[in-house]
Amino acid sequence: MRLGKPRDPALTLILIFLTCGLYYLYFIYVTSQETQEFLGEQEYSPGVEVLLSIITCGLWNIYWDYRIGKRSAEMCGRVGLPATDNSTLYLILDLVGFGGFTSLGIINPVLQQDLLNRIWKAAMTGPPPSASPSSWPPPPENPQTPRQPRPPQP
């Protein structure tokens, strides 16, 4: 299991705009490579992912976004985070608008990078501490039952 490199999600969006979308192709390549190395499986080589994105004029990106959402959920489970499956959200954002920069799908790399950053952090430091199911939420107090005094501590 090899970890990916945390990146600033906002900078990812800025670079996509500044390079007129070329950074997005790099993002697909790097993200595909990192997720495959982390999971230890390879569906498509990262170069093929980029080539399919170019050949299909971005239609492959819709499938790629959906698939990366599923893969991220699996990765969350491996590092002890709650499984966050955003694949449907990515699909909806891709389909709202006409694709490319006119759709809300431009937000997907930001969301994807943010989730990947959380996965990399959890893999390095362990999952965030969470309250045990028995301690949260606290049991409601019954106002009709008087509180019992605590026994003295020795």
C-alpha positions in Angstrom: 0.0 0.0 0.0 1.6 3.2 -1.1 0.2 6.6 -0.1 -0.5 9.5 -2.4 0.6 13.1 -2.0 -1.7 15.5 -0.3 -2.5 18.5 -2.5 -4.4 21.7 -1.9 -7.9 21.3 -3.4 -8.3 25.0 -4.1 -5.0 25.1 -5.9 -6.2 22.1 -8.0 -9.2 24.2 -9.1 -7.1 27.3 -9.8 -4.5 25.2 -11.9 -7.3 23.6 -13.9 -8.6 27.1 -14.8 -5.2 28.6 -15.5 -4.1 25.8 -17.8 -7.5 25.6 -19.6 -8.1 22.1 -18.3 -4.7 20.6 -19.0 -4.0 20.2 -15.3 -7.2 18.1 -15.1 -5.6 15.6 -17.4 -2.6 15.5 -15.0 -4.9 15.2 -12.1 -6.6 12.2 -13.7 -3.2 10.6 -14.3 -1.8 11.2 -10.8 -5.0 10.3 -9.0 -5.5 7.1 -11.0 -1.9 6.1 -10.3 -2.1 6.9 -6.5 -5.4 5.1 -6.0 -4.3 2.0 -7.9 -1.0 1.8 -5.9 -2.9 2.3 -2.7 -5.5 -0.4 -3.5 -2.9 -2.7 -5.1 -5.0 -3.2 -8.2 -4.9 -1.9 -11.7 -8.0 -1.5 -13.9 -6.6 0.8 -16.6 -3.1 2.3 -16.7 -3.2 6.1 -15.9 -2.0 6.9 -19.4 -4.9 5.0 -20.9 -7.2 6.9 -18.5 -5.9 10.2 -19.9 -6.0 9.0 -23.5 -9.6 7.9 -23.1 -10.5 11.3 -21.6 -9.0 13.0 -24.7 -10.4 10.6 -27.3 -14.0 10.7 -25.9 -13.9 14.5 -25.5 -14.5 14.3 -21.8 -17.2 11.6 -21.7 -14.7 9.2 -20.1 -14.3 11.8 -17.3 -17.9 11.2 -16.2 -17.3 7.4 -15.8 -13.9 8.1 -14.2 -15.5 10.5 -11.6 -18.1 7.8 -10.8 -15.5 5.1 -10.5 -13.1 7.2 -8.4 -16.0 7.8 -6.0 -16.4 4.1 -5.6 -12.7 3.5 -5.2 -12.4 6.3 -2.6 -15.1 4.7 -0.5 -13.2 1.5 -0.5 -10.0 3.4 0.4 -11.9 5.0 3.3 -12.8 1.6 4.7 -9.2 0.4 4.5 -7.9 3.3 6.6 -10.7 3.2 9.2 -12.7 6.3 8.0 -16.4 6.1 7.4 -17.0 4.9 3.8 -17.7 8.1 1.9 -19.2 7.1 -1.5 -19.6 10.3 -3.5 -19.9 8.5 -6.8 -23.6 9.6 -7.3 -22.8 13.2 -6.3 -19.9 13.3 -8.8 -22.2 11.9 -11.5 -24.9 14.4 -10.8 -22.4 17.3 -10.8 -21.0 16.1 -14.1 -24.5 15.9 -15.7 -25.7 19.3 -14.5 -24.9 21.7 -17.3 -23.3 20.8 -20.6 -20.1 19.2 -19.5 -16.6 20.7 -19.3 -16.2 24.1 -17.6 -19.9 24.9 -18.0 -21.0 22.1 -15.7 -20.8 21.8 -12.0 -18.5 18.8 -12.6 -15.6 21.3 -12.3 -16.1 21.0 -8.5 -15.4 17.2 -8.6 -11.6 17.4 -8.5 -11.8 19.7 -5.5 -14.1 17.2 -3.6 -12.0 14.3 -4.8 -8.7 15.8 -3.7 -10.2 16.8 -0.3 -11.3 13.2 0.3 -8.0 11.8 -0.9 -6.2 14.2 1.5 -8.3 12.8 4.4 -7.5 9.3 3.3 -3.7 9.9 3.1 -3.8 11.6 6.5 -5.7 8.8 8.1 -3.4 6.2 6.6 -0.4 8.1 8.0 -1.8 8.9 11.5 -4.6 6.5 12.0 -8.3 7.1 11.9 -9.6 10.1 13.8 -10.8 9.3 17.3 -14.5 8.9 17.5 -16.9 8.5 20.3 -17.9 4.9 21.1 -21.5 4.0 20.3 -22.3 3.5 24.0 -21.1 7.0 25.0 -22.8 9.1 22.4 -25.4 10.4 22.4 -25.5 10.7 26.2 -28.6 9.1 27.7 -31.4 11.6 28.4 -32.0 12.5 31.9 -35.5 11.8 33.3 -36.6 15.0 35.1 -39.0 13.0 37.3 -36.3 10.7 38.7 -34.2 12.4 41.3 -30.4 12.1 40.9 -28.8 9.6 43.2 -25.8 10.9 45.0 -22.5 9.4 44.1 -20.9 7.1 46.6 -17.8 8.7 48.3 -14.5 8.0 46.6 -11.9 6.4 48.8 
